Amino acid sequence: MTAGQKHERSVPDLVAGATLPALTKTVTQENINRYAEASGDHNPIHVDEDYARRTPLGGTIAHGMLVLAYASQAMAAAFGRDWLVSGRLDIRFRTPARPGDSLTVTGTVRGVDRADDGDDVTCDLLCSNQAGETVLSGLAEVKVRH
Amino acid sequence: MTVRRPLVFSQLEAGFEFPKTSYRVDASATTAYLAAVDEPDSLYREDGLVPPMAIVARAMAALSAAITFPDGTIHVSQSVQFLGLLSTEDTLIGRARVDRVQRRGRLHLVSIELSADRDDGQPVLRARTDFILPQDGETE
């Protein structure tokens, strides 16, 4: 398999300030339960509503890695296979995501370094909930092959 | 059969290496993962590729099975770097190492480095995960 065989991407102008297509997801307990099954992370704070209600969080929360998967999905939608072979994420979790939350991942190109073998693109990433609270934030980098 | 009990976090020291693991993220697991994260399979299906975040999830699951974290543990930050494509036919070798253990007041900060390589040696993933744990919250 050759890295970068396909170059689907949906950001037409790779320049600082360009915005990536936004991705919106609604978190449900069903999604969280499915993620627990798929990932093997059955921590009760995610899947046991009775347990979670008795904690300071007051209810279940989504796995941080589920929210991070949405961020990665936004980058994959924007940069296609280049993201799969050269993507890099560096984020901080800010606020838990809860069932019923509507999360929107947005990205803005911070900079582009041109090179012979491709463009090194750095993006600011943000995932916010319906109240405008930041759920995660950080940087994403990808090499876009020519 | 020997049953390995999970470590408690207070046993962790910088430099500690977890036992190496070997696993596959096959087509069925990939389908389940994509359904869980509500992601279209168009980028993956044709060539039988594994979403890289599915590998991260699997690596984190192996870590969770190896350590008992106390109530109140917070996953504060995460970095991941994708280094190569992975097919649903490939076998991965996963490694994890404690990079840093710090005390800050009543809290511990634990940083763990994760890696996944194909069994032919090709690097696939590097990751780093940071947890904050309550000092008095040990569960065992």
Contacts between the chains, C-beta under 8 A, distances in Angstrom:
chain1	res1	chain2	res2	distance
A	1	B	47	6.9
A	1	B	85	5.2
A	1	B	87	6.9
A	3	B	84	6.6
A	3	B	85	6.4
A	8	B	43	7.7
A	25	B	38	6.1
A	31	B	36	6.6
A	31	B	37	7.8
A	31	B	38	6.6
A	34	B	32	7.5
A	34	B	35	6.1
A	34	B	36	3.9
A	35	B	36	4.3
A	35	B	37	6.7
A	35	B	57	7.8
A	37	B	32	6.8
A	37	B	36	7.1
A	38	B	29	7.1
A	38	B	32	4.7
A	38	B	33	4.5
A	38	B	35	7.6
A	38	B	36	4.1
A	38	B	37	7.9
A	38	B	54	7.6
A	38	B	57	6.8
A	39	B	33	7.6
A	39	B	36	7.5
A	39	B	57	3.9
A	39	B	58	7.2
A	39	B	60	6.9
A	39	B	61	5.3
A	40	B	57	7.8
A	40	B	58	7.4
A	40	B	61	3.4
A	40	B	64	7.2
A	40	B	65	7.3
A	41	B	57	7.5
A	41	B	60	6.7
A	41	B	61	5.7
A	41	B	64	5.6
A	43	B	64	7.4
A	55	B	71	7.4
A	64	B	75	4.6
A	64	B	78	6.9
A	65	B	53	7.4
A	65	B	56	6.7
A	65	B	57	5.7
A	65	B	60	6.0
A	65	B	75	7.9
A	65	B	78	7.4
A	66	B	36	7.5
A	66	B	37	6.5
A	68	B	53	6.9
A	68	B	56	7.8
A	68	B	78	6.0
A	68	B	80	7.8
A	69	B	37	4.3
A	69	B	39	7.4
A	69	B	51	8.0
A	69	B	53	4.6
A	69	B	57	7.5
A	70	B	37	7.0
A	72	B	51	7.7
A	72	B	52	7.1
A	72	B	53	4.7
A	72	B	80	7.9
A	73	B	37	6.6
A	73	B	39	5.0
A	73	B	53	7.9
A	76	B	39	7.8
A	76	B	43	6.0
A	76	B	51	7.8
A	80	B	43	6.7
A	81	B	43	6.8
A	81	B	85	7.8
A	83	B	82	7.4
A	84	B	43	7.2
A	84	B	49	6.9
A	84	B	51	7.8
A	84	B	52	5.8
A	84	B	82	6.1
A	84	B	85	6.0
A	85	B	82	6.4
A	85	B	83	7.5
A	85	B	84	6.0
A	85	B	85	5.8
A	86	B	82	6.6
A	86	B	83	7.8
A	87	B	52	6.9
A	87	B	80	7.8
A	87	B	81	7.5
A	87	B	82	4.5
A	88	B	79	7.4
A	88	B	80	7.0
A	88	B	81	4.5
A	88	B	82	7.2
A	89	B	78	7.3
A	89	B	79	6.3
A	89	B	80	5.0
A	89	B	81	7.9
A	90	B	77	7.9
A	90	B	79	4.2
A	91	B	77	6.5
A	91	B	78	5.9
A	91	B	79	7.4
A	92	B	76	6.5
A	92	B	77	4.5
A	93	B	74	7.9
A	93	B	75	6.0
A	93	B	76	6.1
A	93	B	77	6.7
A	93	B	78	7.4
A	138	B	77	7.9
